[in-house]
Amino acid sequence: MATLHVDVLWASGEPIVSLCIEPSVTVQELKEQLQEPSGTPAECMRLLLEGSADELTDGCNFAATDVFPSHAVLQLVRLPLPQARVVQEAEQGTLSAVAVRYFRHCGSLTPYFKSLL
């Protein structure tokens, strides 16, 4: 399979970078390549196929899916670092359900942790 041309935009539509990638590249590897041009840590990135609300899965490579034509436009959504870590821990099941609900309601876990003292 030939290389894929990928245009990466901010959610606002402002371009970040255009890349040619091999189909074997994973979403996580692409995020690592995007750290410098976007100024965003990989753990704070969410990549969406333009026109879709579905997030691309980190372990998935582009050859494993048939939704990618030879040219794709991806939107990068940047999460604040604390929010990104909470999302990661929630996805991994290492954060309590109460803490997740509290974070979604307040946007911070600081008051939650203080309430435990």
Summary of the structure (lengths in Angstrom):
residues: 117
radius of gyration: 16.3
end to end distance: 56.4
largest distance: 56.6
contacts: 293
relative contact order: 0.17
helix: 40%
strand: 26%
